[in-house]
Amino acid sequence: AGAAASARPNLRVLRRTATPEEADQELYRAARVFAPPFEAVLAPYGGVGQQQASGEGARGDGAPAADEAAAPEGAFLRLAATHMLSDGYSVVPLLSDLAQLVARAEASEDSAA
Protein backbone atom coordinates (compact mmCIF):
# COMPACT_ATOMS: atom_id res chain seq x y z
CA ALA A 1 0.00 0.00 0.00
CA GLY A 2 2.92 2.37 0.74
CA ALA A 3 4.37 2.06 -2.78
CA ALA A 4 0.98 2.69 -4.37
CA ALA A 5 0.41 5.76 -2.22
CA SER A 6 3.81 7.22 -3.10
CA ALA A 7 3.21 6.60 -6.82
CA ARG A 8 0.27 9.01 -6.88
CA PRO A 9 1.13 12.50 -8.08
CA ASN A 10 0.91 15.33 -5.60
CA LEU A 11 -2.23 17.36 -6.39
CA ARG A 12 -3.13 20.46 -4.41
CA VAL A 13 -6.47 22.16 -4.94
CA LEU A 14 -6.53 25.78 -3.84
CA ARG A 15 -9.58 27.64 -2.58
CA ARG A 16 -12.07 28.82 -5.21
CA THR A 17 -11.74 32.52 -5.97
CA ALA A 18 -14.18 34.88 -7.66
CA THR A 19 -12.00 35.95 -10.60
CA PRO A 20 -9.24 34.54 -12.81
CA GLU A 21 -6.92 37.29 -11.55
CA GLU A 22 -7.40 36.18 -7.92
CA ALA A 23 -6.85 32.53 -8.90
CA ASP A 24 -3.64 33.52 -10.69
CA GLN A 25 -2.41 35.30 -7.55
CA GLU A 26 -3.22 32.23 -5.40
CA LEU A 27 -1.34 30.03 -7.86
CA TYR A 28 1.65 32.37 -7.77
CA ARG A 29 1.73 32.20 -3.96
CA ALA A 30 1.39 28.39 -4.04
CA ALA A 31 4.40 28.14 -6.38
CA ARG A 32 6.69 29.01 -3.46
CA VAL A 33 6.17 25.48 -2.12
CA PHE A 34 7.13 22.56 -4.36
CA ALA A 35 6.95 18.87 -3.46
CA PRO A 36 9.36 17.05 -5.82
CA PRO A 37 9.52 15.21 -8.08
CA PHE A 38 6.14 16.23 -9.55
CA GLU A 39 3.30 18.42 -8.39
CA ALA A 40 0.03 19.67 -9.86
CA VAL A 41 -1.77 22.66 -8.37
CA LEU A 42 -5.35 23.51 -9.37
CA ALA A 43 -6.71 27.02 -8.81
CA PRO A 44 -10.47 27.15 -9.52
CA TYR A 45 -12.34 30.43 -9.99
CA GLY A 46 -15.83 31.74 -10.66
CA GLY A 47 -19.05 29.82 -10.65
CA VAL A 48 -20.54 31.86 -7.81
CA GLY A 49 -21.62 35.47 -7.47
CA GLN A 50 -18.72 37.87 -6.92
CA GLN A 51 -19.88 38.74 -3.40
CA GLN A 52 -20.60 35.12 -2.47
CA ALA A 53 -17.06 33.99 -3.30
CA SER A 54 -15.71 36.39 -0.69
CA GLY A 55 -18.25 35.19 1.88
CA GLU A 56 -20.46 38.23 1.59
CA GLY A 57 -23.83 38.35 -0.06
CA ALA A 58 -26.09 41.22 -0.96
CA ARG A 59 -28.29 40.06 1.94
CA GLY A 60 -25.31 40.15 4.32
CA ASP A 61 -25.49 36.45 5.14
CA GLY A 62 -23.24 34.97 2.47
CA ALA A 63 -26.16 34.08 0.22
CA PRO A 64 -26.38 35.74 -3.20
CA ALA A 65 -29.19 38.11 -4.04
CA ALA A 66 -31.54 37.04 -6.81
CA ASP A 67 -29.92 39.47 -9.25
CA GLU A 68 -26.31 38.36 -8.56
CA ALA A 69 -25.06 36.69 -11.71
CA ALA A 70 -22.76 33.69 -11.46
CA ALA A 71 -19.23 34.54 -12.54
CA PRO A 72 -17.68 32.59 -15.42
CA GLU A 73 -16.18 29.36 -14.15
CA GLY A 74 -12.74 27.94 -14.86
CA ALA A 75 -9.44 26.88 -13.37
CA PHE A 76 -5.70 27.22 -13.82
CA LEU A 77 -3.46 24.19 -13.55
CA ARG A 78 0.22 24.55 -12.68
CA LEU A 79 2.49 21.58 -13.22
CA ALA A 80 5.93 21.51 -11.67
CA ALA A 81 8.50 18.78 -12.17
CA THR A 82 12.15 18.21 -11.43
CA HIS A 83 14.59 18.10 -14.33
CA MET A 84 14.66 14.31 -14.04
CA LEU A 85 11.02 14.22 -15.20
CA SER A 86 11.05 17.18 -17.54
CA ASP A 87 14.24 16.94 -19.57
CA GLY A 88 13.99 17.18 -23.36
CA TYR A 89 12.94 13.56 -23.86
CA SER A 90 10.85 12.82 -20.77
CA VAL A 91 8.57 15.82 -21.16
CA VAL A 92 7.16 14.49 -24.47
CA PRO A 93 5.17 11.58 -22.96
CA LEU A 94 4.11 13.78 -20.04
CA LEU A 95 2.65 16.42 -22.37
CA SER A 96 1.12 13.73 -24.58
CA ASP A 97 -0.70 12.21 -21.60
CA LEU A 98 -1.86 15.64 -20.48
CA ALA A 99 -3.16 16.45 -23.98
CA GLN A 100 -5.11 13.17 -24.03
CA LEU A 101 -6.68 13.92 -20.63
CA VAL A 102 -7.75 17.39 -21.77
CA ALA A 103 -9.14 16.03 -25.06
CA ARG A 104 -11.17 13.39 -23.21
CA ALA A 105 -12.56 15.96 -20.78
CA GLU A 106 -13.53 18.31 -23.61
CA ALA A 107 -15.15 15.44 -25.55
CA SER A 108 -17.22 14.43 -22.52
CA GLU A 109 -18.33 18.06 -22.03
CA ASP A 110 -19.35 18.27 -25.70
CA SER A 111 -21.35 15.03 -25.50
CA ALA A 112 -23.08 16.16 -22.30
CA ALA A 113 -24.18 19.46 -23.87
FIKE-360462 format. One record per atom (N, C-alpha, C): residue number from 1; atom name; x, y, z. Coordinates in pm, 1 decimal. Each point is the difference from the previous one (the first is absolute). Example, Ala and Ser with C-alpha at 12.3 -4.5 7.8 and 13.67 -1.06 7.14 Angstrom:
nr|atom|X|Y|Z
1|N|1319.0|-569.0|780.0 .
1|CA|-89.0|119.0|0.0 .
1|C|90.0|120.0|0.0 .
2|N|-35.0|105.0|-72.0 .
2|CA|82.0|119.0|6.0 .
2|C|-77.0|109.0|73.0 .
END
This chain:
nr|atom|X|Y|Z
1|N|82.7|-120.1|0.0 .
1|CA|-82.7|120.1|0.0 .
1|C|86.2|125.2|0.0 .
2|N|118.7|-5.3|67.9 .
2|CA|87.1|116.8|5.8 .
2|C|54.0|38.7|-136.4 .
3|N|37.6|-99.5|-82.3 .
3|CA|53.1|30.5|-133.0 .
3|C|-107.7|60.5|-88.4 .
4|N|-122.2|-51.6|10.9 .
4|CA|-109.2|53.7|-81.5 .
4|C|-31.6|143.3|39.8 .
5|N|4.1|28.0|128.7 .
5|CA|-29.5|135.9|46.2 .
5|C|106.8|97.2|-46.7 .
6|N|127.1|-41.9|0.9 .
6|CA|106.1|90.9|-42.1 .
6|C|4.3|16.8|-151.1 .
7|N|-62.8|-89.6|-75.4 .
7|CA|-1.1|10.0|-145.5 .
7|C|-101.6|102.4|-49.6 .
8|N|-92.8|39.8|85.1 .
8|CA|-99.6|99.1|-41.4 .
8|C|63.8|137.4|-7.7 .
9|N|-34.6|76.5|-103.9 .
9|CA|56.4|135.2|-8.1 .
9|C|-56.7|89.3|109.3 .
10|N|77.1|98.4|37.9 .
10|CA|-42.1|95.5|101.0 .
10|C|-91.2|102.7|-65.8 .
11|N|-126.5|3.8|40.0 .
11|CA|-96.3|96.4|-53.2 .
11|C|-50.7|85.7|114.2 .
12|N|16.9|130.0|-14.3 .
12|CA|-55.9|93.9|97.3 .
12|C|-110.2|78.0|-68.6 .
13|N|-113.2|12.2|67.1 .
13|CA|-110.7|80.4|-51.0 .
13|C|-13.2|120.8|91.3 .
14|N|15.5|117.4|-58.1 .
14|CA|-8.2|123.5|76.8 .
14|C|-145.5|41.4|17.2 .
15|N|-23.0|97.0|86.8 .
15|CA|-136.7|47.5|22.3 .
15|C|-53.1|65.8|-126.9 .
16|N|-130.4|-11.0|-21.5 .
16|CA|-65.4|63.2|-115.0 .
16|C|-1.4|150.7|21.5 .
17|N|38.0|73.7|-103.1 .
17|CA|-3.6|145.7|5.6 .
17|C|-107.3|50.5|-95.9 .
18|N|-31.1|127.9|9.9 .
18|CA|-105.4|58.1|-82.7 .
18|C|45.5|26.4|-142.9 .
19|N|126.3|38.1|-18.7 .
19|CA|45.8|41.9|-132.8 .
19|C|125.3|-76.7|-42.5 .
20|N|26.5|-1.8|-130.9 .
20|CA|124.0|-62.3|-47.0 .
20|C|124.0|69.8|55.8 .
21|N|-6.4|130.4|16.9 .
21|CA|114.4|74.3|53.1 .
21|C|33.2|-44.5|142.7 .
22|N|-103.3|-19.5|82.5 .
22|CA|22.8|-46.4|137.2 .
22|C|56.1|-142.1|0.5 .
23|N|-51.7|-85.1|-89.8 .
23|CA|50.0|-137.7|-8.7 .
23|C|146.5|-0.4|-41.7 .
24|N|36.0|88.2|-92.9 .
24|CA|138.8|10.4|-44.2 .
24|C|90.8|41.9|115.6 .
25|N|-46.5|93.0|82.2 .
25|CA|78.1|43.3|116.7 .
25|C|18.0|-115.0|99.6 .
26|N|-107.6|-76.4|24.2 .
26|CA|8.9|-115.2|90.9 .
26|C|100.6|-102.4|-53.7 .
27|N|-4.0|-22.4|-130.4 .
27|CA|91.3|-95.3|-62.4 .
27|C|144.4|47.2|11.7 .
28|N|20.8|129.6|-15.8 .
28|CA|134.5|57.4|13.7 .
28|C|52.7|-21.0|141.9 .
29|N|-86.3|24.2|99.1 .
29|CA|41.6|-20.6|139.6 .
29|C|29.2|-147.8|27.1 .
30|N|-81.2|-88.5|-57.7 .
30|CA|18.0|-144.1|22.4 .
30|C|128.7|-51.6|-63.5 .
31|N|51.1|70.8|-100.2 .
31|CA|121.3|-44.4|-69.4 .
31|C|123.3|6.1|89.3 .
32|N|-9.3|71.0|110.4 .
32|CA|114.5|9.7|92.1 .
32|C|31.4|-133.8|66.2 .
33|N|-99.7|-88.4|3.7 .
33|CA|16.7|-130.8|63.4 .
33|C|-9.3|-106.3|-109.1 .
34|N|102.3|-81.2|-12.4 .
34|CA|2.6|-104.3|-102.5 .
34|C|36.4|-132.2|65.0 .
35|N|-79.1|-103.7|-28.6 .
35|CA|25.0|-133.6|54.2 .
35|C|52.6|-89.1|-112.9 .
36|N|131.5|-12.8|-14.7 .
36|CA|56.9|-79.4|-108.3 .
36|C|-40.0|-146.7|10.7 .
37|N|2.7|-75.7|-106.6 .
37|CA|52.7|37.9|-130.1 .
37|C|-104.5|62.6|-92.5 .
38|N|-128.5|-11.8|32.9 .
38|CA|-104.9|51.7|-87.8 .
38|C|-113.9|52.5|85.0 .
39|N|-57.2|109.7|-43.0 .
39|CA|-112.4|56.4|73.8 .
39|C|-95.1|68.3|-97.3 .
40|N|-128.2|-14.0|25.9 .
40|CA|-103.6|70.4|-75.5 .
40|C|-79.0|84.2|99.7 .
41|N|-25.1|124.8|-36.7 .
41|CA|-76.1|90.7|85.7 .
41|C|-115.4|55.2|-82.1 .
42|N|-121.4|-16.3|50.6 .
42|CA|-120.9|45.8|-68.0 .
42|C|-55.0|120.9|73.1 .
43|N|-27.4|106.7|-75.0 .
43|CA|-53.7|123.7|57.6 .
43|C|-133.1|31.7|-67.7 .
44|N|-112.8|-44.6|58.4 .
44|CA|-130.6|26.0|-61.0 .
44|C|-47.6|142.1|26.0 .
45|N|-82.9|51.4|-91.7 .
45|CA|-56.4|133.6|18.2 .
45|C|-140.1|5.6|-58.4 .
46|N|-75.2|100.5|45.2 .
46|CA|-133.6|25.7|-53.4 .
46|C|-102.4|-102.7|42.7 .
47|N|-113.2|5.3|-68.9 .
47|CA|-106.6|-94.8|26.7 .
47|C|-95.1|42.4|109.8 .
48|N|32.9|106.6|70.2 .
48|CA|-86.7|54.9|104.4 .
48|C|-3.6|150.2|-18.5 .
49|N|-98.0|64.7|58.9 .
49|CA|-6.0|145.7|-7.1 .
49|C|125.7|60.9|58.9 .
50|N|41.4|115.3|-50.2 .
50|CA|122.9|63.6|46.4 .
50|C|-0.3|18.4|151.6 .
51|N|-109.7|46.4|56.9 .
51|CA|-6.4|22.7|144.1 .
51|C|3.6|-131.9|76.6 .
52|N|-67.7|-102.0|-54.0 .
52|CA|-8.1|-127.8|70.2 .
52|C|137.5|-64.8|13.0 .
53|N|84.8|14.1|-100.9 .
53|CA|132.2|-62.4|5.4 .
53|C|83.6|56.3|113.9 .
54|N|-24.4|124.8|36.2 .
54|CA|75.5|59.1|110.1 .
54|C|-70.8|-18.6|133.5 .
55|N|-111.5|-74.5|-0.6 .
55|CA|-71.4|-27.2|124.1 .
55|C|-102.7|105.7|34.7 .
56|N|-19.9|94.7|-88.0 .
56|CA|-99.2|103.5|24.9 .
56|C|-108.1|-12.6|-106.1 .
57|N|-120.3|21.5|37.3 .
57|CA|-108.3|2.7|-97.0 .
57|C|-71.1|132.4|8.9 .
58|N|-80.7|28.9|-99.2 .
58|CA|-73.5|125.7|0.7 .
58|C|-93.0|5.9|121.1 .
59|N|-39.7|-117.2|51.8 .
59|CA|-87.8|-3.9|116.9 .
59|C|80.5|6.3|129.2 .
60|N|132.9|-5.9|-9.0 .
60|CA|84.8|8.5|118.3 .
60|C|21.5|-132.3|71.0 .
61|N|-52.4|-109.3|-56.1 .
61|CA|13.1|-129.2|67.4 .
61|C|80.1|-101.5|-81.3 .
62|N|68.1|46.5|-103.8 .
62|CA|76.8|-92.2|-82.9 .
62|C|-78.7|-57.0|-115.2 .
63|N|-130.8|18.5|-0.7 .
63|CA|-83.3|-50.9|-108.8 .
63|C|-12.9|107.0|-108.1 .
64|N|2.0|-40.3|-127.4 .
64|CA|-10.3|99.0|-106.3 .
64|C|-141.3|55.4|-11.1 .
65|N|-9.3|123.2|-43.5 .
65|CA|-130.5|58.6|-29.3 .
65|C|-48.7|-58.9|-131.1 .
66|N|-128.6|10.9|-26.1 .
66|CA|-58.5|-58.5|-120.1 .
66|C|62.2|56.4|-127.0 .
67|N|45.5|125.5|4.0 .
67|CA|54.9|61.1|-120.8 .
67|C|151.4|-17.2|-13.2 .
68|N|65.2|-70.5|92.5 .
68|CA|144.0|-23.5|-10.7 .
68|C|25.4|-107.9|-104.0 .
69|N|70.4|36.6|-105.1 .
69|CA|29.4|-96.3|-105.9 .
69|C|119.8|-85.5|40.3 .
70|N|-3.9|-125.8|-40.9 .
70|CA|113.8|-87.8|26.0 .
70|C|116.1|42.9|-88.9 .
71|N|117.2|4.6|57.0 .
71|CA|119.7|36.7|-75.8 .
71|C|38.7|-115.5|-91.7 .
72|N|67.8|29.4|-111.0 .
72|CA|48.7|-108.9|-85.8 .
72|C|87.4|-94.5|82.3 .
73|N|-7.3|-127.5|-32.8 .
73|CA|70.4|-101.0|78.0 .
73|C|118.8|-54.6|-78.1 .
74|N|107.3|-29.3|70.1 .
74|CA|117.9|-57.9|-63.4 .
74|C|103.3|-36.9|103.8 .
75|N|118.2|-33.6|-46.3 .
75|CA|108.7|-35.3|91.6 .
75|C|132.9|11.9|-72.9 .
76|N|103.2|26.5|77.8 .
76|CA|137.0|-4.1|-49.7 .
76|C|65.2|-124.3|58.3 .
77|N|84.2|-62.4|-77.5 .
77|CA|74.9|-116.7|45.7 .
77|C|148.5|29.8|-16.7 .
78|N|74.3|-12.6|109.0 .
78|CA|145.1|18.8|-4.9 .
78|C|65.1|-135.0|23.2 .
79|N|86.4|-38.2|-90.6 .
79|CA|75.3|-123.6|13.6 .
79|C|145.3|35.2|26.0 .
80|N|57.8|-63.3|98.7 .
80|CA|141.5|20.7|30.3 .
80|C|66.5|-137.0|7.7 .
81|N|118.1|-9.1|-58.0 .
81|CA|72.7|-126.9|-0.1 .
81|C|149.3|27.0|9.8 .
82|N|69.6|-94.2|59.6 .
82|CA|145.3|10.8|5.1 .
82|C|56.0|-25.0|-139.8 .
83|N|125.2|33.6|-19.8 .
83|CA|63.0|-19.6|-130.3 .
83|C|-0.7|-147.1|-40.0 .
84|N|8.6|-89.0|97.2 .
84|CA|-1.2|-143.2|-28.3 .
84|C|-125.5|-39.3|-78.2 .
85|N|-112.6|62.7|29.9 .
85|CA|-125.4|-32.1|-68.2 .
85|C|-27.6|89.2|-119.9 .
86|N|68.1|110.9|-10.3 .
86|CA|-37.3|95.5|-104.2 .
86|C|114.2|35.1|-94.4 .
87|N|98.1|-88.2|-12.8 .
87|CA|106.4|28.8|-95.6 .
87|C|-57.2|-9.1|-141.9 .
88|N|79.9|27.0|-98.9 .
88|CA|-47.9|6.9|-137.8 .
88|C|-76.3|-122.3|-46.9 .
89|N|38.9|-119.1|41.9 .
89|CA|-67.5|-121.4|-44.8 .
89|C|-120.2|-34.3|87.6 .
90|N|15.3|6.4|128.9 .
90|CA|-104.2|-45.5|92.4 .
90|C|-124.9|86.4|-2.1 .
91|N|12.8|125.3|-38.5 .
91|CA|-115.6|88.4|1.3 .
91|C|-99.1|-35.5|-111.6 .
92|N|46.2|-64.5|-107.2 .
92|CA|-88.1|-33.6|-112.2 .
92|C|-113.8|-92.2|43.6 .
93|N|26.7|-114.5|64.4 .
93|CA|-112.5|-84.3|42.7 .
93|C|-87.8|67.5|105.3 .
94|N|60.2|81.3|85.7 .
94|CA|-78.0|71.7|101.2 .
94|C|-101.1|93.4|-66.7 .
95|N|45.7|78.7|-96.1 .
95|CA|-90.2|92.1|-69.7 .
95|C|-101.0|-74.9|-86.4 .
96|N|40.2|-112.9|-56.4 .
96|CA|-92.3|-81.6|-78.7 .
96|C|-113.7|-52.7|87.6 .
97|N|34.2|-51.5|117.4 .
97|CA|-103.0|-48.0|93.2 .
97|C|-92.2|112.9|43.3 .
98|N|57.1|115.7|28.2 .
98|CA|-80.8|114.9|40.3 .
98|C|-94.6|41.6|-112.6 .
99|N|49.1|2.7|-123.2 .
99|CA|-84.3|36.2|-114.3 .
99|C|-115.4|-98.8|-16.4 .
100|N|26.1|-128.6|20.7 .
100|CA|-106.2|-100.2|-9.4 .
100|C|-104.5|19.3|109.3 .
101|N|43.2|31.1|121.7 .
101|CA|-94.8|24.3|109.1 .
101|C|-89.2|120.2|-29.8 .
102|N|59.4|107.0|-50.3 .
102|CA|-77.3|119.6|-33.2 .
102|C|-97.1|-30.4|-113.0 .
103|N|44.8|-71.1|-103.6 .
103|CA|-86.9|-33.9|-112.9 .
103|C|-118.2|-85.1|45.3 .
104|N|25.0|-96.7|88.2 .
104|CA|-110.1|-83.0|52.1 .
104|C|-99.7|82.8|79.6 .
105|N|49.9|90.0|83.0 .
105|CA|-88.8|84.8|80.4 .
105|C|-83.4|90.4|-89.5 .
106|N|60.9|57.7|-102.8 .
106|CA|-74.2|86.5|-91.5 .
106|C|-102.9|-79.6|-78.5 .
107|N|34.3|-122.1|-41.4 .
107|CA|-93.9|-84.7|-73.4 .
107|C|-119.5|-36.9|87.3 .
108|N|23.6|-29.3|127.5 .
108|CA|-111.5|-35.5|88.3 .
108|C|-88.4|121.2|27.3 .
109|N|58.5|120.2|5.8 .
109|CA|-80.4|121.8|15.8 .
109|C|-85.8|23.6|-123.2 .
110|N|57.7|-22.2|-119.8 .
110|CA|-74.7|19.5|-124.5 .
110|C|-115.0|-98.8|-11.1 .
111|N|21.4|-124.8|40.7 .
111|CA|-106.0|-100.5|-9.8 .
111|C|-108.7|22.8|104.6 .
112|N|35.3|63.2|111.5 .
112|CA|-99.1|27.8|104.6 .
112|C|-87.1|119.6|-36.5 .
113|N|50.5|87.2|-85.0 .
113|CA|-74.1|122.4|-36.0 .
113|C|-106.4|-24.3|-102.4 .
END
